Structure formats: structure tokens, C-alpha cells
Amino acid sequence: MTPLSALDARGVRAVLLDIDDTLTSEGKLTAAAYAALERLQRAGKRVVPLTGRPAGWCDHIARMWPVDAVVGENGAFYFRFSGKRLHRRYRDSPDVRAKNREKLQAIAARILAAVPGCALAADQAYRETDLAIDYREDVAPLPLEAAERIAGLMRETGLTAKLSSIHVNGWFGDYDKLTTTKQLFVDEFGIDLERTRGDAVFVGDSPNDAPLFAFFEKSVGVANVREFAGRLAAEPKFVTRAASGAGFAELVEHLLA
């Protein structure tokens, strides 16, 4: 990973970002990180968080934050607030989502019994499509080996499973944050990211960001991404000096300098 100072910020029109431990710091959204979002929008950059967080959170984010849209539950949907209305697009129909939620409840019970110390994520009640198992948000931190055990149990049931910095998320389907982001940009902005990926920066911190690290020429990891060294299918091309939200603010400063 190359130091952020080497990233050529010219021509960057969009900033895509993970939320947990990328924008936030130890579970908090700091004033400096939020102000950095506002600075990007005032500078005319398109800003889109790409998160594993639930639909309930994403409704608020799309409406209230200085962002152009949000991709949630690891690509299960995107929300965009435009024309005084919240526009929602899901990968699956309401019937499919309802049936899958029933299956996820049984899978969750099996995982909680098999991996001591983990728990259902506190935000599970606000999710529409996926299962989130907490391994270091509201529980005593578990080793990454335990998180990988959780992911393995999910995959045995046919789920796609990804690790974030706090949860292991599992869902039915072959989508992820990248595939839904591409769809969002075509549908809402008329932009083909396959052709214009050099105009965007993505910043993240954990294994579920690996497809985005690989896809974007200007992919950035905040410093705490190093915790997952050797566990990333693809590493970011650049890395900040500071961790978490401070690293995000460092990136914004570099982009706008």
C-alpha cells in the first residue's frame, strides 16, 4: 500500500466510503468526519456511503446526511433522497425478502450456539435482507479466527458471507456493495463506472471492502486496514497515516488541497 500523498487527486468527481471504522471512530461519528462529508459536497463531489448497516439506518442517512445516495446491507439496496422523496431500489422482491428473513432466523440460532461470545447485532431488528452477527461491537472482542468461523457456518447454509470490522454479515444472493454501486450510478446518475472508475475514490477498512479495493484505481484504506493484513482478497492501493474517521478527514483534505 502506497502512502496517500502519492494519490493523484486531479479529476476525482466522486467519493465512495465505508462507514464503520472508516468514517466513524470507535463507534462515533466525529464532528471532523461529518464536516469532511459536507466539504466534499460543497466542493461539488458526489458522495455515497457503501455500508453493511441496516435499512433503518440508511433511511436516515439518505435523508439527513450530506450525501447523494447510500448503498446498504452490503449491496441489498440503494436509497436516494431526491425531489423531497426517498427513492428505494432493492435487489430482491418483498416476497423473497420475507421468506429469506425466516431462513435467517434459523441460521442465526445455529451460529449463536456454535460460536461462544458472539451475538445477534444490535441493529438486526432494522435489517430487511441480511443477518449480522456481532463479534466486536457490543460484545467483548473476539479474535478474527472466530469471525472467520462464523463466516464459514454461514457459507455452509448457502449464504454469501463477509467480514466487516465489527460484524459478520450473511445474505442470500451474489450481489455485494460493488455490484449495487455500479447499478446506482447507471440508474441515478447516468454514469458507467466500468468506464469512469478513474474519476472516483473509494475508502474503506475491512475484508468486505476488498472488491472495491480491487475495482477502483484510486482505492484507499484508512490506517486501521492494516489489522486485516493477509486477510484481504485485495488490498487498497493507498493508505492514510491516521486511522478511522481521522483518516477519512485526511483523505478529504488531500482531495481538496
Accessible surface in RSA format (square Angstrom, percent):
REM  Atomic radii and reference values for relative SASA: ProtOr
REM  Chains: A
REM  Algorithm: Lee & Richards
REM  Probe-radius: 1.40
REM  Slices: 20
REM RES _ NUM      All-atoms   Total-Side   Main-Chain    Non-polar    All polar
REM                ABS   REL    ABS   REL    ABS   REL    ABS   REL    ABS   REL
RES MET A   1    74.98  38.8  11.02   7.3  63.96 152.3  16.20  13.8  58.77  77.9
RES THR A   2    58.92  41.9  56.00  56.8   2.92   7.0  25.25  33.9  33.67  50.9
RES PRO A   3    82.26  60.0  81.39  74.2   0.87   3.2  82.26  67.9   0.00   0.0
RES LEU A   4     8.02   4.5   5.47   3.9   2.55   6.4   5.47   3.8   2.55   6.9
RES SER A   5    87.94  74.3  62.11  82.9  25.84  59.5  43.45  92.5  44.49  62.3
RES ALA A   6    63.59  58.5  30.84  47.6  32.75  74.5  42.16  59.4  21.43  56.8
RES LEU A   7     5.36   3.0   0.02   0.0   5.34  13.4   0.19   0.1   5.17  13.9
RES ASP A   8    67.08  47.0  56.02  55.8  11.06  26.2  36.81  86.6  30.27  30.2
RES ALA A   9    22.38  20.6  12.53  19.3   9.85  22.4  12.76  18.0   9.61  25.5
RES ARG A  10   194.38  81.6 178.54  91.0  15.84  37.7  88.30 120.7 106.08  64.3
RES GLY A  11    50.47  62.2   0.00   N/A  50.47  62.2  37.62 103.2  12.84  28.8
RES VAL A  12     2.54   1.7   0.62   0.6   1.92   4.6   0.62   0.5   1.92   5.2
RES ARG A  13   166.96  70.1 162.94  83.1   4.02   9.6  49.60  67.8 117.36  71.1
RES ALA A  14     6.35   5.8   6.35   9.8   0.00   0.0   6.35   8.9   0.00   0.0
RES VAL A  15     0.00   0.0   0.00   0.0   0.00   0.0   0.00   0.0   0.00   0.0
RES LEU A  16     0.00   0.0   0.00   0.0   0.00   0.0   0.00   0.0   0.00   0.0
RES LEU A  17     0.00   0.0   0.00   0.0   0.00   0.0   0.00   0.0   0.00   0.0
RES ASP A  18     8.28   5.8   8.28   8.2   0.00   0.0   0.00   0.0   8.27   8.3
RES ILE A  19     4.80   2.7   4.80   3.6   0.00   0.0   4.80   3.5   0.00   0.0
RES ASP A  20    20.65  14.5  19.98  19.9   0.67   1.6   5.27  12.4  15.38  15.3
RES ASP A  21    27.38  19.2  27.14  27.0   0.23   0.5   5.32  12.5  22.05  22.0
RES THR A  22     0.00   0.0   0.00   0.0   0.00   0.0   0.00   0.0   0.00   0.0
RES LEU A  23     0.00   0.0   0.00   0.0   0.00   0.0   0.00   0.0   0.00   0.0
RES THR A  24    12.93   9.2  12.93  13.1   0.00   0.0  12.24  16.4   0.69   1.0
RES SER A  25    29.98  25.3  26.45  35.3   3.54   8.1  22.21  47.3   7.78  10.9
RES GLU A  26   169.64  97.4 136.84 103.5  32.80  78.1  63.24 122.3 106.40  86.9
RES GLY A  27    64.03  79.0   0.00   N/A  64.03  79.0  32.02  87.9  32.02  71.7
RES LYS A  28   148.86  72.6 147.66  90.6   1.20   2.9  91.64  82.5  57.22  60.9
RES LEU A  29    62.92  35.0  32.46  23.2  30.46  76.6  32.46  22.8  30.46  82.0
RES THR A  30    53.39  38.0  46.44  47.1   6.96  16.6  50.12  67.3   3.27   4.9
RES ALA A  31    88.51  81.4  69.73 107.6  18.78  42.7  78.63 110.7   9.87  26.2
RES ALA A  32    64.62  59.4  50.50  77.9  14.12  32.1  58.75  82.7   5.88  15.6
RES ALA A  33     0.15   0.1   0.00   0.0   0.15   0.3   0.00   0.0   0.15   0.4
RES TYR A  34    64.41  30.1  64.41  36.6   0.00   0.0  47.68  35.8  16.73  20.6
RES ALA A  35    44.44  40.9  43.01  66.4   1.43   3.3  43.89  61.8   0.55   1.5
RES ALA A  36     4.17   3.8   3.23   5.0   0.94   2.1   3.90   5.5   0.27   0.7
RES LEU A  37     0.00   0.0   0.00   0.0   0.00   0.0   0.00   0.0   0.00   0.0
RES GLU A  38    67.97  39.0  66.96  50.7   1.01   2.4   6.64  12.9  61.32  50.1
RES ARG A  39    82.79  34.8  79.80  40.7   2.99   7.1  25.73  35.2  57.06  34.6
RES LEU A  40     0.00   0.0   0.00   0.0   0.00   0.0   0.00   0.0   0.00   0.0
RES GLN A  41    60.71  33.9  45.01  32.9  15.70  37.4  12.20  26.0  48.51  36.8
RES ARG A  42   179.95  75.6 140.54  71.6  39.41  93.8  79.77 109.0 100.18  60.7
RES ALA A  43    53.23  48.9  17.22  26.6  36.01  81.9  30.23  42.6  23.00  60.9
RES GLY A  44    65.08  80.3   0.00   N/A  65.08  80.3  35.26  96.8  29.82  66.8
RES LYS A  45    44.66  21.8  39.69  24.4   4.97  11.8   5.92   5.3  38.74  41.3
RES ARG A  46    71.89  30.2  68.25  34.8   3.64   8.7   6.85   9.4  65.04  39.4
RES VAL A  47     0.00   0.0   0.00   0.0   0.00   0.0   0.00   0.0   0.00   0.0
RES VAL A  48     0.00   0.0   0.00   0.0   0.00   0.0   0.00   0.0   0.00   0.0
RES PRO A  49     0.00   0.0   0.00   0.0   0.00   0.0   0.00   0.0   0.00   0.0
RES LEU A  50     0.00   0.0   0.00   0.0   0.00   0.0   0.00   0.0   0.00   0.0
RES THR A  51     0.66   0.5   0.66   0.7   0.00   0.0   0.00   0.0   0.66   1.0
RES GLY A  52    12.39  15.3   0.00   N/A  12.39  15.3   8.03  22.0   4.35   9.7
RES ARG A  53     9.61   4.0   9.37   4.8   0.24   0.6   1.88   2.6   7.73   4.7
RES PRO A  54     0.00   0.0   0.00   0.0   0.00   0.0   0.00   0.0   0.00   0.0
RES ALA A  55     5.80   5.3   4.67   7.2   1.13   2.6   4.86   6.9   0.93   2.5
RES GLY A  56    40.28  49.7   0.00   N/A  40.28  49.7  27.39  75.2  12.89  28.9
RES TRP A  57    99.60  40.0  94.34  45.7   5.26  12.3  88.98  47.4  10.62  17.2
RES CYS A  58     0.00   0.0   0.00   0.0   0.00   0.0   0.00   0.0   0.00   0.0
RES ASP A  59    37.67  26.4  37.67  37.5   0.00   0.0  13.54  31.9  24.12  24.1
RES HIS A  60    95.49  52.2  92.16  64.1   3.33   8.5  64.05  66.0  31.44  36.6
RES ILE A  61     3.11   1.8   3.11   2.3   0.00   0.0   3.11   2.2   0.00   0.0
RES ALA A  62     5.69   5.2   0.00   0.0   5.69  12.9   0.43   0.6   5.26  13.9
RES ARG A  63   100.70  42.3  80.02  40.8  20.68  49.2  19.23  26.3  81.48  49.4
RES MET A  64   127.03  65.8 103.12  68.2  23.92  56.9  76.77  65.3  50.27  66.6
RES TRP A  65    37.84  15.2  27.58  13.3  10.26  24.1  20.62  11.0  17.22  27.9
RES PRO A  66    21.70  15.8  13.42  12.2   8.28  30.1  21.31  17.6   0.39   2.4
RES VAL A  67    16.71  11.0   0.21   0.2  16.49  39.7   0.21   0.2  16.49  44.7
RES ASP A  68    36.73  25.7  29.10  29.0   7.63  18.0   5.88  13.8  30.86  30.8
RES ALA A  69     0.69   0.6   0.00   0.0   0.69   1.6   0.69   1.0   0.00   0.0
RES VAL A  70     0.00   0.0   0.00   0.0   0.00   0.0   0.00   0.0   0.00   0.0
RES VAL A  71     0.00   0.0   0.00   0.0   0.00   0.0   0.00   0.0   0.00   0.0
RES GLY A  72     0.00   0.0   0.00   N/A   0.00   0.0   0.00   0.0   0.00   0.0
RES GLU A  73     0.00   0.0   0.00   0.0   0.00   0.0   0.00   0.0   0.00   0.0
RES ASN A  74     2.10   1.5   2.10   2.0   0.00   0.0   0.64   1.5   1.47   1.4
RES GLY A  75     0.00   0.0   0.00   N/A   0.00   0.0   0.00   0.0   0.00   0.0
RES ALA A  76     1.29   1.2   0.50   0.8   0.79   1.8   0.50   0.7   0.79   2.1
RES PHE A  77     0.00   0.0   0.00   0.0   0.00   0.0   0.00   0.0   0.00   0.0
RES TYR A  78     6.75   3.1   6.75   3.8   0.00   0.0   2.83   2.1   3.91   4.8
RES PHE A  79     2.32   1.2   2.32   1.4   0.00   0.0   2.32   1.4   0.00   0.0
RES ARG A  80    55.18  23.2  55.18  28.1   0.00   0.0   0.01   0.0  55.18  33.4
RES PHE A  81    78.86  39.5  57.97  35.9  20.90  54.4  57.97  35.1  20.90  59.8
RES SER A  82    40.73  34.4  33.29  44.4   7.45  17.2  11.08  23.6  29.65  41.5
RES GLY A  83    70.39  86.8   0.00   N/A  70.39  86.8  42.54 116.7  27.85  62.4
RES LYS A  84   187.09  91.3 163.28 100.2  23.81  56.7 105.97  95.4  81.12  86.4
RES ARG A  85   148.17  62.2 143.93  73.4   4.24  10.1  59.89  81.8  88.28  53.5
RES LEU A  86    16.10   9.0   1.60   1.1  14.50  36.5   1.60   1.1  14.50  39.0
RES HIS A  87    61.26  33.5  57.46  39.9   3.80   9.7  36.75  37.9  24.51  28.5
RES ARG A  88   123.06  51.7  88.87  45.3  34.19  81.4  20.93  28.6 102.13  61.9
RES ARG A  89   114.88  48.2 110.11  56.1   4.77  11.4  32.63  44.6  82.25  49.9
RES TYR A  90    45.66  21.3  25.07  14.3  20.59  53.6  21.31  16.0  24.35  30.0
RES ARG A  91   100.74  42.3  67.75  34.5  32.99  78.6  19.95  27.3  80.79  49.0
RES ASP A  92    40.77  28.6  31.75  31.6   9.02  21.3   6.09  14.3  34.68  34.6
RES SER A  93    55.07  46.5  42.71  57.0  12.36  28.5  44.16  94.0  10.91  15.3
RES PRO A  94    92.32  67.3  87.40  79.7   4.92  17.9  89.13  73.6   3.19  19.8
RES ASP A  95   102.08  71.5  99.20  98.7   2.87   6.8  20.24  47.6  81.84  81.6
RES VAL A  96    65.14  42.9  64.43  58.3   0.71   1.7  65.12  56.6   0.01   0.0
RES ARG A  97    25.09  10.5  24.18  12.3   0.91   2.2   1.99   2.7  23.09  14.0
RES ALA A  98    42.73  39.3  39.31  60.7   3.42   7.8  40.41  56.9   2.32   6.2
RES LYS A  99   134.82  65.8 132.71  81.4   2.12   5.0  78.24  70.4  56.58  60.3
RES ASN A 100    15.90  11.0  15.90  15.4   0.00   0.0   0.74   1.8  15.16  14.7
RES ARG A 101    92.63  38.9  91.21  46.5   1.42   3.4  37.11  50.7  55.52  33.7
RES GLU A 102   127.81  73.4 118.10  89.4   9.71  23.1  38.16  73.8  89.65  73.2
RES LYS A 103   112.53  54.9 104.95  64.4   7.58  18.0  66.49  59.8  46.04  49.0
RES LEU A 104     5.85   3.3   5.71   4.1   0.14   0.4   5.85   4.1   0.00   0.0
RES GLN A 105   133.87  74.9 121.94  89.1  11.93  28.4  42.09  89.6  91.79  69.6
RES ALA A 106    70.66  65.0  54.94  84.8  15.72  35.8  63.51  89.4   7.15  18.9
RES ILE A 107    17.22   9.8  15.16  11.3   2.06   5.0  17.19  12.4   0.03   0.1
RES ALA A 108     7.27   6.7   7.27  11.2   0.00   0.0   7.27  10.2   0.00   0.0
RES ALA A 109    62.63  57.6  51.55  79.6  11.07  25.2  56.32  79.3   6.31  16.7
RES ARG A 110   110.56  46.4 100.71  51.3   9.85  23.4  53.34  72.9  57.22  34.7
RES ILE A 111     0.39   0.2   0.39   0.3   0.00   0.0   0.39   0.3   0.00   0.0
RES LEU A 112    66.13  36.8  50.20  35.9  15.93  40.0  50.34  35.4  15.79  42.5
RES ALA A 113    90.13  82.9  50.50  77.9  39.63  90.2  61.89  87.2  28.24  74.8
RES ALA A 114    44.37  40.8  16.05  24.8  28.32  64.4  25.60  36.1  18.76  49.7
RES VAL A 115     7.42   4.9   6.55   5.9   0.87   2.1   7.15   6.2   0.28   0.7
RES PRO A 116   115.04  83.8  97.85  89.2  17.20  62.5 106.96  88.3   8.08  50.2
RES GLY A 117    48.05  59.3   0.00   N/A  48.05  59.3  31.25  85.8  16.80  37.6
RES CYS A 118    15.74  11.9   0.00   0.0  15.74  37.0   0.00   0.0  15.74  17.0
RES ALA A 119    33.47  30.8  31.44  48.5   2.02   4.6  33.47  47.1   0.00   0.0
RES LEU A 120    78.77  43.9  64.11  45.9  14.66  36.9  64.11  45.0  14.66  39.5
RES ALA A 121     3.94   3.6   0.00   0.0   3.94   9.0   0.00   0.0   3.94  10.4
RES ALA A 122    73.04  67.2  42.73  65.9  30.31  68.9  54.18  76.3  18.86  50.0
RES ASP A 123     5.35   3.7   4.12   4.1   1.23   2.9   4.89  11.5   0.46   0.5
RES GLN A 124    36.20  20.2  32.07  23.4   4.13   9.8  16.46  35.0  19.74  15.0
RES ALA A 125    91.13  83.8  48.63  75.1  42.49  96.7  61.37  86.4  29.76  78.8
RES TYR A 126   121.83  56.9 111.29  63.3  10.53  27.4  72.10  54.2  49.72  61.3
RES ARG A 127    13.72   5.8   0.93   0.5  12.79  30.4   0.52   0.7  13.19   8.0
RES GLU A 128    50.88  29.2  50.54  38.2   0.34   0.8  17.81  34.4  33.07  27.0
RES THR A 129     8.76   6.2   4.27   4.3   4.50  10.7   5.03   6.8   3.73   5.6
RES ASP A 130     1.75   1.2   0.00   0.0   1.74   4.1   0.00   0.0   1.74   1.7
RES LEU A 131     2.72   1.5   2.72   1.9   0.00   0.0   2.72   1.9   0.00   0.0
RES ALA A 132     0.00   0.0   0.00   0.0   0.00   0.0   0.00   0.0   0.00   0.0
RES ILE A 133     0.00   0.0   0.00   0.0   0.00   0.0   0.00   0.0   0.00   0.0
RES ASP A 134     1.56   1.1   1.56   1.6   0.00   0.0   0.00   0.0   1.56   1.6
RES TYR A 135     0.00   0.0   0.00   0.0   0.00   0.0   0.00   0.0   0.00   0.0
RES ARG A 136    59.17  24.8  43.08  22.0  16.09  38.3  13.44  18.4  45.73  27.7
RES GLU A 137    62.36  35.8  33.93  25.7  28.43  67.7  16.40  31.7  45.96  37.5
RES ASP A 138   100.61  70.5  64.37  64.1  36.24  85.7  34.50  81.2  66.11  65.9
RES VAL A 139    31.91  21.0  17.68  16.0  14.23  34.3  25.49  22.1   6.42  17.4
RES ALA A 140    81.56  75.0  64.29  99.2  17.27  39.3  70.84  99.8  10.73  28.4
RES PRO A 141   104.21  75.9  82.28  75.0  21.93  79.7  82.28  67.9  21.93 136.3
RES LEU A 142    25.52  14.2  23.97  17.1   1.56   3.9  24.90  17.5   0.62   1.7
RES PRO A 143    80.38  58.6  70.05  63.9  10.33  37.6  79.63  65.7   0.75   4.7
RES LEU A 144    17.78   9.9  15.17  10.9   2.61   6.6  15.17  10.7   2.61   7.0
RES GLU A 145   104.50  60.0  97.37  73.7   7.13  17.0  62.01 119.9  42.49  34.7
RES ALA A 146    18.25  16.8  12.13  18.7   6.11  13.9  17.51  24.7   0.73   1.9
RES ALA A 147     0.00   0.0   0.00   0.0   0.00   0.0   0.00   0.0   0.00   0.0
RES GLU A 148    71.10  40.8  63.92  48.4   7.18  17.1  29.27  56.6  41.83  34.2
RES ARG A 149   120.89  50.8 112.80  57.5   8.09  19.3  46.71  63.8  74.18  45.0
RES ILE A 150     0.00   0.0   0.00   0.0   0.00   0.0   0.00   0.0   0.00   0.0
RES ALA A 151     0.46   0.4   0.46   0.7   0.00   0.0   0.46   0.6   0.00   0.0
RES GLY A 152    26.09  32.2   0.00   N/A  26.09  32.2  24.81  68.1   1.28   2.9
RES LEU A 153     4.82   2.7   4.53   3.2   0.29   0.7   4.53   3.2   0.29   0.8
RES MET A 154     0.00   0.0   0.00   0.0   0.00   0.0   0.00   0.0   0.00   0.0
RES ARG A 155   128.44  53.9 112.77  57.5  15.67  37.3  50.82  69.4  77.62  47.0
RES GLU A 156   116.49  66.9  75.52  57.1  40.97  97.5  45.06  87.2  71.43  58.3
RES THR A 157    43.97  31.3  15.79  16.0  28.18  67.2  25.98  34.9  17.98  27.2
RES GLY A 158    55.70  68.7   0.00   N/A  55.70  68.7  33.68  92.4  22.02  49.3
RES LEU A 159     7.40   4.1   0.00   0.0   7.40  18.6   0.49   0.3   6.90  18.6
RES THR A 160    39.70  28.2  33.07  33.5   6.63  15.8  24.10  32.4  15.60  23.6
RES ALA A 161     2.87   2.6   0.00   0.0   2.87   6.5   0.00   0.0   2.87   7.6
RES LYS A 162    59.46  29.0  57.98  35.6   1.48   3.5  17.55  15.8  41.91  44.6
RES LEU A 163    14.22   7.9  12.67   9.1   1.56   3.9  12.67   8.9   1.56   4.2
RES SER A 164    14.82  12.5  14.79  19.7   0.03   0.1  13.26  28.2   1.56   2.2
RES SER A 165    10.73   9.1   8.71  11.6   2.02   4.7   8.21  17.5   2.52   3.5
RES ILE A 166    18.05  10.3  18.05  13.4   0.00   0.0  18.05  13.0   0.00   0.0
RES HIS A 167     4.75   2.6   4.75   3.3   0.00   0.0   0.13   0.1   4.62   5.4
RES VAL A 168     0.00   0.0   0.00   0.0   0.00   0.0   0.00   0.0   0.00   0.0
RES ASN A 169     2.51   1.7   2.51   2.4   0.00   0.0   0.00   0.0   2.51   2.4
RES GLY A 170     0.00   0.0   0.00   N/A   0.00   0.0   0.00   0.0   0.00   0.0
RES TRP A 171     0.63   0.3   0.63   0.3   0.00   0.0   0.63   0.3   0.00   0.0
RES PHE A 172    44.96  22.5  40.07  24.8   4.89  12.7  40.82  24.7   4.15  11.9
RES GLY A 173    39.27  48.4   0.00   N/A  39.27  48.4  28.19  77.4  11.09  24.8
RES ASP A 174   138.20  96.8 111.78 111.3  26.43  62.5  45.33 106.7  92.88  92.6
RES TYR A 175     9.77   4.6   8.52   4.8   1.25   3.3   7.02   5.3   2.75   3.4
RES ASP A 176    29.06  20.4  29.06  28.9   0.00   0.0   8.96  21.1  20.10  20.0
RES LYS A 177     3.15   1.5   2.28   1.4   0.87   2.1   2.28   2.1   0.87   0.9
RES LEU A 178    18.64  10.4  18.21  13.0   0.43   1.1  18.21  12.8   0.43   1.2
RES THR A 179    50.79  36.1  45.71  46.3   5.08  12.1  46.17  62.0   4.62   7.0
RES THR A 180     2.16   1.5   2.16   2.2   0.00   0.0   2.16   2.9   0.00   0.0
RES THR A 181     0.00   0.0   0.00   0.0   0.00   0.0   0.00   0.0   0.00   0.0
RES LYS A 182    52.95  25.8  52.59  32.3   0.36   0.9  28.01  25.2  24.94  26.6
RES GLN A 183    60.67  33.9  57.38  41.9   3.29   7.8   8.50  18.1  52.17  39.6
RES LEU A 184     0.00   0.0   0.00   0.0   0.00   0.0   0.00   0.0   0.00   0.0
RES PHE A 185     1.91   1.0   1.91   1.2   0.00   0.0   1.91   1.2   0.00   0.0
RES VAL A 186    79.56  52.4  71.94  65.1   7.63  18.4  71.94  62.5   7.63  20.7
RES ASP A 187    57.10  40.0  20.30  20.2  36.80  87.0  16.02  37.7  41.08  41.0
RES GLU A 188    55.12  31.6  33.39  25.3  21.73  51.7   2.67   5.2  52.45  42.8
RES PHE A 189    30.47  15.2   3.34   2.1  27.14  70.6  10.90   6.6  19.57  56.0
RES GLY A 190    68.48  84.5   0.00   N/A  68.48  84.5  32.82  90.1  35.66  79.9
RES ILE A 191    47.22  26.9  43.69  32.6   3.53   8.5  47.09  33.9   0.13   0.3
RES ASP A 192    58.40  40.9  53.12  52.9   5.28  12.5  22.02  51.8  36.38  36.3
RES LEU A 193     4.17   2.3   2.72   1.9   1.45   3.6   2.72   1.9   1.45   3.9
RES GLU A 194    85.99  49.4  70.13  53.1  15.87  37.8  38.97  75.4  47.02  38.4
RES ARG A 195   204.68  85.9 166.68  85.0  38.00  90.5  52.12  71.2 152.56  92.5
RES THR A 196    44.69  31.8  39.63  40.2   5.05  12.0  43.38  58.3   1.31   2.0
RES ARG A 197    61.86  26.0  61.68  31.4   0.19   0.4  10.57  14.4  51.30  31.1
RES GLY A 198    22.12  27.3   0.00   N/A  22.12  27.3  14.36  39.4   7.76  17.4
RES ASP A 199    46.69  32.7  46.69  46.5   0.00   0.0   7.49  17.6  39.20  39.1
RES ALA A 200     1.35   1.2   1.35   2.1   0.00   0.0   1.35   1.9   0.00   0.0
RES VAL A 201     0.00   0.0   0.00   0.0   0.00   0.0   0.00   0.0   0.00   0.0
RES PHE A 202     0.00   0.0   0.00   0.0   0.00   0.0   0.00   0.0   0.00   0.0
RES VAL A 203     0.00   0.0   0.00   0.0   0.00   0.0   0.00   0.0   0.00   0.0
RES GLY A 204     0.00   0.0   0.00   N/A   0.00   0.0   0.00   0.0   0.00   0.0
RES ASP A 205     0.87   0.6   0.87   0.9   0.00   0.0   0.00   0.0   0.87   0.9
RES SER A 206     1.05   0.9   1.05   1.4   0.00   0.0   0.00   0.0   1.05   1.5
RES PRO A 207    20.48  14.9  15.88  14.5   4.60  16.7  15.88  13.1   4.60  28.6
RES ASN A 208     8.52   5.9   2.74   2.6   5.78  13.9   0.52   1.2   8.01   7.7
RES ASP A 209     0.00   0.0   0.00   0.0   0.00   0.0   0.00   0.0   0.00   0.0
RES ALA A 210     4.45   4.1   4.03   6.2   0.42   0.9   4.37   6.2   0.07   0.2
RES PRO A 211    35.13  25.6  24.71  22.5  10.42  37.9  33.54  27.7   1.59   9.9
RES LEU A 212     0.68   0.4   0.68   0.5   0.00   0.0   0.68   0.5   0.00   0.0
RES PHE A 213     0.00   0.0   0.00   0.0   0.00   0.0   0.00   0.0   0.00   0.0
RES ALA A 214    60.00  55.2  36.16  55.8  23.85  54.2  40.51  57.1  19.49  51.6
RES PHE A 215    19.02   9.5  11.66   7.2   7.35  19.1  16.86  10.2   2.16   6.2
RES PHE A 216     0.09   0.0   0.00   0.0   0.09   0.2   0.09   0.1   0.00   0.0
RES GLU A 217   100.52  57.7  89.56  67.8  10.96  26.1  40.18  77.7  60.33  49.3
RES LYS A 218    32.18  15.7  32.18  19.7   0.00   0.0  22.55  20.3   9.63  10.3
RES SER A 219     0.00   0.0   0.00   0.0   0.00   0.0   0.00   0.0   0.00   0.0
RES VAL A 220     0.00   0.0   0.00   0.0   0.00   0.0   0.00   0.0   0.00   0.0
RES GLY A 221     0.00   0.0   0.00   N/A   0.00   0.0   0.00   0.0   0.00   0.0
RES VAL A 222     0.00   0.0   0.00   0.0   0.00   0.0   0.00   0.0   0.00   0.0
RES ALA A 223    21.29  19.6  17.28  26.7   4.01   9.1  17.36  24.4   3.93  10.4
RES ASN A 224    36.32  25.0  25.97  25.1  10.35  24.9  29.63  71.3   6.70   6.5
RES VAL A 225     0.29   0.2   0.00   0.0   0.29   0.7   0.00   0.0   0.29   0.8
RES ARG A 226   129.29  54.3 119.66  61.0   9.63  22.9  52.36  71.6  76.93  46.6
RES GLU A 227    94.68  54.4  66.90  50.6  27.78  66.1  41.80  80.9  52.88  43.2
RES PHE A 228     2.44   1.2   2.44   1.5   0.00   0.0   2.44   1.5   0.00   0.0
RES ALA A 229    65.99  60.7  46.10  71.1  19.89  45.2  47.82  67.3  18.17  48.1
RES GLY A 230    81.85 100.9   0.00   N/A  81.85 100.9  42.97 117.9  38.88  87.1
RES ARG A 231    85.97  36.1  60.58  30.9  25.39  60.4  24.70  33.8  61.27  37.1
RES LEU A 232    23.15  12.9   1.24   0.9  21.92  55.1   2.09   1.5  21.06  56.7
RES ALA A 233   104.18  95.8  55.93  86.3  48.25 109.8  68.70  96.7  35.48  94.0
RES ALA A 234    24.12  22.2  16.68  25.7   7.43  16.9  24.12  34.0   0.00   0.0
RES GLU A 235    83.08  47.7  67.89  51.4  15.19  36.2  22.54  43.6  60.54  49.4
RES PRO A 236     3.25   2.4   0.00   0.0   3.25  11.8   0.00   0.0   3.25  20.2
RES LYS A 237    73.10  35.7  64.22  39.4   8.87  21.1  66.27  59.6   6.83   7.3
RES PHE A 238    30.48  15.3  30.48  18.9   0.00   0.0  30.48  18.5   0.00   0.0
RES VAL A 239     7.06   4.6   4.99   4.5   2.07   5.0   4.99   4.3   2.07   5.6
RES THR A 240     4.49   3.2   0.00   0.0   4.49  10.7   0.46   0.6   4.03   6.1
RES ARG A 241   198.88  83.5 168.13  85.7  30.75  73.2  83.67 114.4 115.21  69.8
RES ALA A 242    32.94  30.3  24.97  38.5   7.97  18.1  32.94  46.4   0.00   0.0
RES ALA A 243    47.34  43.5  38.60  59.6   8.74  19.9  38.60  54.4   8.74  23.2
RES SER A 244    15.22  12.9  15.22  20.3   0.00   0.0   4.36   9.3  10.86  15.2
RES GLY A 245     0.78   1.0   0.00   N/A   0.78   1.0   0.47   1.3   0.31   0.7
RES ALA A 246    60.51  55.6  47.51  73.3  13.00  29.6  53.80  75.8   6.71  17.8
RES GLY A 247     0.00   0.0   0.00   N/A   0.00   0.0   0.00   0.0   0.00   0.0
RES PHE A 248     0.00   0.0   0.00   0.0   0.00   0.0   0.00   0.0   0.00   0.0
RES ALA A 249    26.63  24.5  22.43  34.6   4.21   9.6  22.83  32.1   3.81  10.1
RES GLU A 250    28.47  16.3  19.51  14.8   8.96  21.3  24.35  47.1   4.12   3.4
RES LEU A 251     0.00   0.0   0.00   0.0   0.00   0.0   0.00   0.0   0.00   0.0
RES VAL A 252     0.07   0.0   0.07   0.1   0.00   0.0   0.07   0.1   0.00   0.0
RES GLU A 253    93.39  53.6  93.30  70.6   0.09   0.2  43.91  84.9  49.48  40.4
RES HIS A 254    48.81  26.7  39.08  27.2   9.73  24.9  27.39  28.2  21.42  24.9
RES LEU A 255    13.35   7.4   0.57   0.4  12.78  32.1   0.57   0.4  12.78  34.4
RES LEU A 256    48.36  26.9  17.03  12.2  31.33  78.8  21.34  15.0  27.03  72.7
RES ALA A 257   113.78 104.6  43.96  67.8  69.82 158.8  79.96 112.6  33.82  89.6
END  Absolute sums over single chains surface
CHAIN  1 A    10949.6       8329.7       2620.0       5824.1       5125.5
END  Absolute sums over all chains
TOTAL         10949.6       8329.7       2620.0       5824.1       5125.5
